[in-house]
Amino acid sequence: MLWTQSRLSHHIARMERRGLVTREQDPSDGRGAVVVLTEAGHRTIVQAAPAHVESVRRHLIDLLSDEQIDVLGTVADTVLHHLARLDAQG
């Protein structure tokens, strides 16, 4: 997702006000912050997960053939490997 810093900050502030996350100083960079999921944030994700999974299944997985699901898996693996390489680069 390509969000501006202002937009991201606004969304994090909203989640903070709802008690879903906290901001902590980044120990490796005093100018930055690390966003930490709270217990309430974790509970919210756990509560939302079943409906989210059902929605993805209904609007994506159920529409695909077995062959298309295999292709989707290959595409997902490619993206995940790319992201892992980026993460390893720092």
Distance bins in CASP14 RR format, pairs under 12 A and 6 or more apart:
PFRMAT RR
TARGET T0000
AUTHOR 0000-0000-0000
RMODE 2
METHOD distances of the structure
MODEL  1
1 7 0 0 0 0 1 0 0 0 0 0 0
1 8 0 0 0 0 1 0 0 0 0 0 0
1 11 0 0 0 0 0 1 0 0 0 0 0
2 8 0 0 0 0 0 1 0 0 0 0 0
3 9 0 0 0 0 1 0 0 0 0 0 0
3 10 0 0 0 0 1 0 0 0 0 0 0
3 11 1 0 0 1 0 0 0 0 0 0 0
3 12 0 0 0 0 0 1 0 0 0 0 0
4 10 0 0 0 0 1 0 0 0 0 0 0
4 11 0 0 0 0 0 1 0 0 0 0 0
5 11 0 0 0 0 0 1 0 0 0 0 0
5 12 0 0 0 0 0 1 0 0 0 0 0
5 32 0 0 0 0 0 1 0 0 0 0 0
5 33 0 0 0 0 0 1 0 0 0 0 0
6 12 0 0 0 0 0 1 0 0 0 0 0
6 13 0 0 0 0 0 1 0 0 0 0 0
7 13 0 0 0 0 0 1 0 0 0 0 0
7 14 0 0 0 0 0 1 0 0 0 0 0
8 14 0 0 0 0 0 1 0 0 0 0 0
8 15 0 0 0 0 0 1 0 0 0 0 0
8 23 0 0 0 0 0 1 0 0 0 0 0
8 33 0 0 0 0 0 1 0 0 0 0 0
8 35 0 0 0 0 1 0 0 0 0 0 0
9 15 0 0 0 0 0 1 0 0 0 0 0
9 16 0 0 0 0 0 1 0 0 0 0 0
9 23 0 0 0 0 1 0 0 0 0 0 0
9 32 0 0 0 0 0 1 0 0 0 0 0
9 33 0 0 0 0 1 0 0 0 0 0 0
9 35 0 0 0 0 0 1 0 0 0 0 0
10 16 0 0 0 0 0 1 0 0 0 0 0
10 17 0 0 0 0 0 1 0 0 0 0 0
11 17 0 0 0 0 0 1 0 0 0 0 0
11 18 0 0 0 0 0 1 0 0 0 0 0
11 20 0 0 0 0 0 1 0 0 0 0 0
11 21 0 0 0 0 1 0 0 0 0 0 0
11 35 0 0 0 0 0 1 0 0 0 0 0
12 18 0 0 0 0 0 1 0 0 0 0 0
12 19 0 0 0 0 0 1 0 0 0 0 0
12 20 0 0 0 0 1 0 0 0 0 0 0
12 21 1 0 0 1 0 0 0 0 0 0 0
12 22 0 0 0 0 1 0 0 0 0 0 0
12 23 1 0 0 1 0 0 0 0 0 0 0
12 33 0 0 0 0 1 0 0 0 0 0 0
12 34 0 0 0 0 0 1 0 0 0 0 0
12 35 1 0 1 0 0 0 0 0 0 0 0
12 36 0 0 0 0 0 1 0 0 0 0 0
12 37 0 0 0 0 0 1 0 0 0 0 0
13 19 0 0 0 0 0 1 0 0 0 0 0
13 20 0 0 0 0 0 1 0 0 0 0 0
13 21 0 0 0 0 1 0 0 0 0 0 0
13 22 0 0 0 0 0 1 0 0 0 0 0
13 23 0 0 0 0 1 0 0 0 0 0 0
13 33 0 0 0 0 0 1 0 0 0 0 0
13 35 0 0 0 0 0 1 0 0 0 0 0
14 20 0 0 0 0 1 0 0 0 0 0 0
14 21 0 0 0 0 1 0 0 0 0 0 0
15 21 1 0 1 0 0 0 0 0 0 0 0
15 22 0 0 0 0 1 0 0 0 0 0 0
15 23 0 0 0 0 1 0 0 0 0 0 0
15 35 0 0 0 0 1 0 0 0 0 0 0
15 36 0 0 0 0 0 1 0 0 0 0 0
15 37 0 0 0 0 1 0 0 0 0 0 0
15 38 0 0 0 0 1 0 0 0 0 0 0
15 40 0 0 0 0 1 0 0 0 0 0 0
15 41 1 0 0 1 0 0 0 0 0 0 0
15 44 0 0 0 0 1 0 0 0 0 0 0
15 45 0 0 0 0 0 1 0 0 0 0 0
16 22 1 0 0 1 0 0 0 0 0 0 0
16 23 1 0 0 1 0 0 0 0 0 0 0
16 24 0 0 0 0 0 1 0 0 0 0 0
16 33 0 0 0 0 0 1 0 0 0 0 0
16 35 0 0 0 0 1 0 0 0 0 0 0
16 36 0 0 0 0 0 1 0 0 0 0 0
16 37 0 0 0 0 0 1 0 0 0 0 0
16 38 0 0 0 0 1 0 0 0 0 0 0
16 40 0 0 0 0 0 1 0 0 0 0 0
16 41 0 0 0 0 0 1 0 0 0 0 0
17 23 0 0 0 0 0 1 0 0 0 0 0
17 38 0 0 0 0 0 1 0 0 0 0 0
17 40 0 0 0 0 0 1 0 0 0 0 0
18 38 0 0 0 0 1 0 0 0 0 0 0
18 40 1 0 0 1 0 0 0 0 0 0 0
18 41 0 0 0 0 1 0 0 0 0 0 0
18 43 0 0 0 0 0 1 0 0 0 0 0
18 44 0 0 0 0 1 0 0 0 0 0 0
19 35 0 0 0 0 0 1 0 0 0 0 0
19 36 0 0 0 0 0 1 0 0 0 0 0
19 37 0 0 0 0 1 0 0 0 0 0 0
19 38 1 0 1 0 0 0 0 0 0 0 0
19 39 0 0 0 0 1 0 0 0 0 0 0
19 40 1 0 1 0 0 0 0 0 0 0 0
19 41 1 0 0 1 0 0 0 0 0 0 0
19 42 0 0 0 0 0 1 0 0 0 0 0
19 43 0 0 0 0 0 1 0 0 0 0 0
19 44 0 0 0 0 1 0 0 0 0 0 0
20 35 0 0 0 0 1 0 0 0 0 0 0
20 36 0 0 0 0 0 1 0 0 0 0 0
20 37 1 0 0 1 0 0 0 0 0 0 0
20 38 1 0 0 1 0 0 0 0 0 0 0
20 39 0 0 0 0 1 0 0 0 0 0 0
20 40 1 0 1 0 0 0 0 0 0 0 0
20 41 1 0 1 0 0 0 0 0 0 0 0
20 42 0 0 0 0 1 0 0 0 0 0 0
20 43 0 0 0 0 1 0 0 0 0 0 0
20 44 1 0 1 0 0 0 0 0 0 0 0
20 45 0 0 0 0 1 0 0 0 0 0 0
20 47 0 0 0 0 0 1 0 0 0 0 0
20 48 0 0 0 0 0 1 0 0 0 0 0
21 33 0 0 0 0 0 1 0 0 0 0 0
21 34 0 0 0 0 1 0 0 0 0 0 0
21 35 1 0 1 0 0 0 0 0 0 0 0
21 36 1 0 0 1 0 0 0 0 0 0 0
21 37 1 0 1 0 0 0 0 0 0 0 0
21 38 1 0 0 1 0 0 0 0 0 0 0
21 39 0 0 0 0 0 1 0 0 0 0 0
21 40 0 0 0 0 1 0 0 0 0 0 0
21 41 1 0 0 1 0 0 0 0 0 0 0
21 42 0 0 0 0 0 1 0 0 0 0 0
21 44 0 0 0 0 0 1 0 0 0 0 0
21 45 0 0 0 0 0 1 0 0 0 0 0
22 33 0 0 0 0 1 0 0 0 0 0 0
22 34 0 0 0 0 1 0 0 0 0 0 0
22 35 1 0 0 1 0 0 0 0 0 0 0
22 36 1 0 1 0 0 0 0 0 0 0 0
22 37 0 0 0 0 1 0 0 0 0 0 0
22 38 1 0 1 0 0 0 0 0 0 0 0
22 39 0 0 0 0 0 1 0 0 0 0 0
22 40 0 0 0 0 0 1 0 0 0 0 0
22 41 0 0 0 0 0 1 0 0 0 0 0
23 32 0 0 0 0 1 0 0 0 0 0 0
23 33 1 0 1 0 0 0 0 0 0 0 0
23 34 1 0 0 1 0 0 0 0 0 0 0
23 35 1 0 1 0 0 0 0 0 0 0 0
23 36 1 0 0 1 0 0 0 0 0 0 0
23 37 0 0 0 0 0 1 0 0 0 0 0
23 38 0 0 0 0 0 1 0 0 0 0 0
24 30 0 0 0 0 0 1 0 0 0 0 0
24 32 0 0 0 0 1 0 0 0 0 0 0
24 33 1 0 0 1 0 0 0 0 0 0 0
24 34 1 0 1 0 0 0 0 0 0 0 0
24 35 0 0 0 0 1 0 0 0 0 0 0
24 36 1 0 1 0 0 0 0 0 0 0 0
24 37 0 0 0 0 0 1 0 0 0 0 0
24 38 0 0 0 0 0 1 0 0 0 0 0
25 31 0 0 0 0 1 0 0 0 0 0 0
25 32 1 0 0 1 0 0 0 0 0 0 0
25 33 1 0 0 1 0 0 0 0 0 0 0
25 34 1 0 0 1 0 0 0 0 0 0 0
25 35 0 0 0 0 0 1 0 0 0 0 0
25 36 0 0 0 0 0 1 0 0 0 0 0
26 32 1 0 1 0 0 0 0 0 0 0 0
26 33 1 0 1 0 0 0 0 0 0 0 0
26 34 1 0 1 0 0 0 0 0 0 0 0
26 35 0 0 0 0 0 1 0 0 0 0 0
26 36 0 0 0 0 0 1 0 0 0 0 0
27 33 0 0 0 0 0 1 0 0 0 0 0
27 34 1 0 0 1 0 0 0 0 0 0 0
28 34 0 0 0 0 1 0 0 0 0 0 0
28 90 0 0 0 0 0 1 0 0 0 0 0
35 41 0 0 0 0 0 1 0 0 0 0 0
36 42 0 0 0 0 0 1 0 0 0 0 0
37 43 0 0 0 0 0 1 0 0 0 0 0
37 44 0 0 0 0 1 0 0 0 0 0 0
37 45 1 0 0 1 0 0 0 0 0 0 0
37 46 0 0 0 0 0 1 0 0 0 0 0
38 44 0 0 0 0 1 0 0 0 0 0 0
38 45 0 0 0 0 0 1 0 0 0 0 0
39 45 0 0 0 0 0 1 0 0 0 0 0
39 46 0 0 0 0 0 1 0 0 0 0 0
40 46 0 0 0 0 0 1 0 0 0 0 0
40 47 0 0 0 0 0 1 0 0 0 0 0
41 47 0 0 0 0 1 0 0 0 0 0 0
41 48 0 0 0 0 1 0 0 0 0 0 0
42 48 0 0 0 0 0 1 0 0 0 0 0
42 49 0 0 0 0 0 1 0 0 0 0 0
43 49 0 0 0 0 0 1 0 0 0 0 0
44 51 0 0 0 0 0 1 0 0 0 0 0
44 52 0 0 0 0 0 1 0 0 0 0 0
45 51 0 0 0 0 0 1 0 0 0 0 0
45 52 0 0 0 0 1 0 0 0 0 0 0
45 53 0 0 0 0 0 1 0 0 0 0 0
46 52 0 0 0 0 0 1 0 0 0 0 0
46 53 0 0 0 0 0 1 0 0 0 0 0
48 54 0 0 0 0 0 1 0 0 0 0 0
48 55 0 0 0 0 0 1 0 0 0 0 0
48 56 0 0 0 0 0 1 0 0 0 0 0
49 55 0 0 0 0 0 1 0 0 0 0 0
49 56 0 0 0 0 0 1 0 0 0 0 0
50 56 0 0 0 0 0 1 0 0 0 0 0
50 57 0 0 0 0 0 1 0 0 0 0 0
51 57 0 0 0 0 0 1 0 0 0 0 0
51 58 0 0 0 0 0 1 0 0 0 0 0
52 58 0 0 0 0 0 1 0 0 0 0 0
52 59 0 0 0 0 0 1 0 0 0 0 0
52 60 0 0 0 0 0 1 0 0 0 0 0
53 59 0 0 0 0 0 1 0 0 0 0 0
53 60 0 0 0 0 0 1 0 0 0 0 0
53 61 0 0 0 0 1 0 0 0 0 0 0
54 60 0 0 0 0 0 1 0 0 0 0 0
54 61 0 0 0 0 0 1 0 0 0 0 0
54 62 0 0 0 0 0 1 0 0 0 0 0
55 61 0 0 0 0 0 1 0 0 0 0 0
55 62 0 0 0 0 0 1 0 0 0 0 0
56 62 0 0 0 0 1 0 0 0 0 0 0
56 63 0 0 0 0 0 1 0 0 0 0 0
56 64 0 0 0 0 0 1 0 0 0 0 0
56 72 0 0 0 0 0 1 0 0 0 0 0
57 63 0 0 0 0 1 0 0 0 0 0 0
57 64 0 0 0 0 0 1 0 0 0 0 0
57 69 0 0 0 0 0 1 0 0 0 0 0
58 64 0 0 0 0 0 1 0 0 0 0 0
60 68 0 0 0 0 0 1 0 0 0 0 0
60 69 0 0 0 0 1 0 0 0 0 0 0
60 72 0 0 0 0 1 0 0 0 0 0 0
60 73 0 0 0 0 0 1 0 0 0 0 0
60 76 0 0 0 0 0 1 0 0 0 0 0
61 68 0 0 0 0 1 0 0 0 0 0 0
61 69 1 0 0 1 0 0 0 0 0 0 0
61 72 0 0 0 0 1 0 0 0 0 0 0
61 73 0 0 0 0 0 1 0 0 0 0 0
62 68 0 0 0 0 0 1 0 0 0 0 0
62 69 0 0 0 0 0 1 0 0 0 0 0
63 69 0 0 0 0 0 1 0 0 0 0 0
63 72 0 0 0 0 0 1 0 0 0 0 0
64 70 0 0 0 0 1 0 0 0 0 0 0
64 71 0 0 0 0 1 0 0 0 0 0 0
64 72 1 0 0 1 0 0 0 0 0 0 0
64 73 0 0 0 0 0 1 0 0 0 0 0
64 75 0 0 0 0 0 1 0 0 0 0 0
65 71 0 0 0 0 1 0 0 0 0 0 0
65 72 0 0 0 0 0 1 0 0 0 0 0
66 72 0 0 0 0 0 1 0 0 0 0 0
66 73 0 0 0 0 0 1 0 0 0 0 0
67 73 0 0 0 0 0 1 0 0 0 0 0
67 74 0 0 0 0 0 1 0 0 0 0 0
68 74 0 0 0 0 0 1 0 0 0 0 0
68 75 0 0 0 0 0 1 0 0 0 0 0
69 75 0 0 0 0 0 1 0 0 0 0 0
69 76 0 0 0 0 0 1 0 0 0 0 0
70 76 0 0 0 0 0 1 0 0 0 0 0
70 77 0 0 0 0 0 1 0 0 0 0 0
71 77 0 0 0 0 0 1 0 0 0 0 0
71 78 0 0 0 0 0 1 0 0 0 0 0
72 78 0 0 0 0 0 1 0 0 0 0 0
72 79 0 0 0 0 0 1 0 0 0 0 0
73 79 0 0 0 0 1 0 0 0 0 0 0
73 80 0 0 0 0 1 0 0 0 0 0 0
73 81 0 0 0 0 0 1 0 0 0 0 0
74 80 0 0 0 0 0 1 0 0 0 0 0
74 81 0 0 0 0 0 1 0 0 0 0 0
75 81 0 0 0 0 0 1 0 0 0 0 0
75 82 0 0 0 0 0 1 0 0 0 0 0
76 82 0 0 0 0 0 1 0 0 0 0 0
76 83 0 0 0 0 0 1 0 0 0 0 0
77 83 0 0 0 0 0 1 0 0 0 0 0
77 84 0 0 0 0 0 1 0 0 0 0 0
78 84 0 0 0 0 0 1 0 0 0 0 0
78 85 0 0 0 0 0 1 0 0 0 0 0
79 85 0 0 0 0 0 1 0 0 0 0 0
79 86 0 0 0 0 0 1 0 0 0 0 0
80 86 0 0 0 0 0 1 0 0 0 0 0
80 87 0 0 0 0 0 1 0 0 0 0 0
81 87 0 0 0 0 0 1 0 0 0 0 0
81 88 0 0 0 0 0 1 0 0 0 0 0
82 88 0 0 0 0 0 1 0 0 0 0 0
82 89 0 0 0 0 0 1 0 0 0 0 0
83 89 0 0 0 0 0 1 0 0 0 0 0
83 90 0 0 0 0 0 1 0 0 0 0 0
84 90 0 0 0 0 0 1 0 0 0 0 0
END
